[in-house]
Amino acid sequence: MTLRRQLLLVSLLLLCLPWAGCQFVREMEGALRYGQAQSLQATAQAIAAVLSEQPALIYPHPGRRGTASDSLSLYAHALQEPLILDGYGDGWEPIEARRFHSARDGAPLEVSYRGVTRGDYLYLLLQVTDPQVIYHNPGLSREPNGDRLLLRTWQDGRRQDYVIATAAPGSVRAVAASRRQRGTDAARIRGFWRDTAQGYTLELELPLAYTGGRLGFYAIDTGGGANGAVTTAGNITPLDTAAPPWLIYSPAPLQLALTPFSRNGSQIQVVDTSHWLLANLQAQASTDTTDSATFWLVRWLYRSVLARDELEPAPTRAKRGRVLGGEVEAALRGQPASRRYRDPRQTSRTTLSAATPIADDRGVLGAVIVRQSSEQYLSLTDRAFSRLLLYSLLALGTGALGLLGYASWLSWRIGRLSRAARNAVREDGAISPHFPRSAARDEIGELSRRYADLLDQLREYNDYLRTLSRKLSHELRTPIAVIQTSLENLELARVATPGVATPGVATPGVEQHTAHPSDCGIYLARARDGLARLNRILTAMSEANRLEESIRNSQPRPVALAPLLGEVFEAYRDVYAGHQLSLDIQSDSAVISGVPDLIVQALDKLLDNAVSFCPAGGRITLRLAAAAGGWELSVCNAGPALPDELREHLFDPMVSLRDKTSPGIHLGLGLYIVRLICDFHHGRVRAENLADASGVCVALFLPAVDSQADGLS
């Protein structure tokens, strides 16, 4: 697989950026959920604190508090829009009807009840199923007769009955059926009677104060029973003497008290201990345009990222007018609770419901429920998510393109290096001197420079091998010639008569003379000198290998350089008497960790090298000075300066600056041996021209050790 494809696969790791962003969005959404729950709970507790000090807002009729739930109690919803009393039932559609059947078996009479309150009035919609409607006949009696409706209220601790009858469909007004209470007017109970296919419909209006918090009714069918018997249907019967059932409605003062707590997007409800809904402030329409301004696909992705486990739907009301739910049950037991439900209108939304008990000294009065859709906080993060998605996609695309471009650039550089390496060696075995040396400060640039250095060393080594025969010829010709002439002269001396030359024996290029037996010792000494010279040449060639093996077997120990230099300097001055040697020591000990023999061997090479280039009578200085972290041991000599092209390679093997006429054995291994010894001591070696260009200085840096921590041996 190519490098480009590998980096392309690696770029897939950038997919962790959107994943991390989604996790961040989840965490942020969780924090918002928690904040929303705390906010709703705080709102509910504030409302509960206000209502607990005013129980009359919840129970305008104190007698209803503490009573068990009555199944015959009637519930009236709060209505904001006005109603037209025309008997058609327009505007009543959202309200669920409650049906009451006749207690007499087989009687077709049935009454459907709906009730609402608006302001100080109670409105009733009663749909009566009666196959045969009999109207009031004034000719029979002034008292109501025929099919009619009776309403029963409760005022000043006594019941009050009102009858509604009509001689024909149309407007109707109530007539008091019992002793009229002071301050009441039955005529204020008015409405409209309209016939229907199943019977008739009564739409009524009456002052809410007339009810006294209780309301009972029953429809009378004068012709619905066998033999013309009268039948009734409603939440009370003609024989009931007790107070009528309670009328549960939303008191206007309670609605007014909740108004300051209404918030944009929050629904506030108040229920009593029987789960009856006493107040309901619907959530206002949000004016935030964030959601509408967000692209629908981004919104869908955001909702999908935040998708949680399946939630249960919001609880339905078992009976119209009652609020159910686990959080409501807990609040009515005295413990605040909250629960999240699935929004039935939007599957991607949820609804949070927080309930708090309303309690006073006598116990729990009811509960406050505050509901809010998740859209309230999801809309806050829609734009943030869209930006996060955009930035993630930009980062992903930019990263992928960047990695692809970087991979292409690396592939091109490696390919160029590969082609240069392939063409480095020509068909004739010669090494090209034009290997590209990169200036980049990275691994590939370093690799190209290492290749270039390696090829330079190989080229120098090949050049040295090509000139090795000439060097060896120069070095070996003289000792071989000496040995050859010495052997020939010995041969002549052995067979010749003293004073007489041996004819027929001659050596090309060698002057013919008469050999005398007394000269055999001289010839033998010359032959031995030639053999010794050959031996020194072979020794110099194998010296580097022996030195490496010697270094591997050496154990460093603390060495004081100052006394060591003082000892060897006297020997150097005697050996190189033809030059002016001087010693400059700037310390009394200069302790390092090393091998004394190797240090002396390196000095031997440096002094020999300095003497080779220093003219007769020239100055050579051996100096020891302190340096940062160690000691610097240098040998400086007068003579020719170093060429710039060989300054970096002077300590490589097989490198020599001497010309062919230089005496002695010089195979280019002396300074290489110095570098090996310096590397063994973890030091550095360098060669540089003197400041006045009058000579060369070769310096060795050797790390210092604590002379007190390690004893000197």
Buried (B, 14 or more C-beta within 10 A) or exposed (E): EEBBEEBBEEBEEBEEBBEEBBEEBEEBBEEBBEEBBEBBBEBBBBBBEBBBEEBEBBBBBEBBBEEEBBEEBBBBBBBEEEBEBEBBBEBBEEBEBBEBEBEBEEBBBBBBBBBBBBEEBBBBBBBBBBEEBBBBEEEEEEEBBBBBBBBBBBBEEEBBBBBBBBEEBEEBBBBBBEEEBEEBEBEEBBBBBBEBEBBBBBBBBBBBBBBBBBBBBBBBBBBBBEEEEEBBBBBBEEEBEEBBBBBBBBBBEBBEBBEEBBBEBBBBBBBBBBBBBBBBBEBEEBEBEBBEEBEEEBBEBBBEBBEEEEEEEBBEEEEEBBBBBBBBBBBBEEEBBBBBBBBEEEEBBBBBBBBBBBBEEEEBBBBBBBBBBBBBBBBBBBBBBBEBBEEBEEBBEEBBEEBBEBBEEBBEBBEBBEEBBEEBEEEEEEBEEEBEBBEEEEEBBEBBBEBBBEBBBEBBBBEBEEBBEEBEEBBBEEBBBBBBBBBBBBBBBEEBEEEEEBEEEEBEEEEEEBBBBEBBEBBBEBBEBBBEBBEBBEEBBEBBEEBEEBBEEBEBBBBBBBEBBEEBBEEBBEBBEEBBBEBEBEBEBBBBBBBBEBBBBBBBBBBBBBBBBBEEEBBBBBBBBEBEEBBBBBBBBBBBBBEEEBBEBBBBBBBBBBEEEEEEBBBBBBBBBBBBBBEBBBBBBBBBBBEEEBBBBBBBBBBBBEBEEEEEE
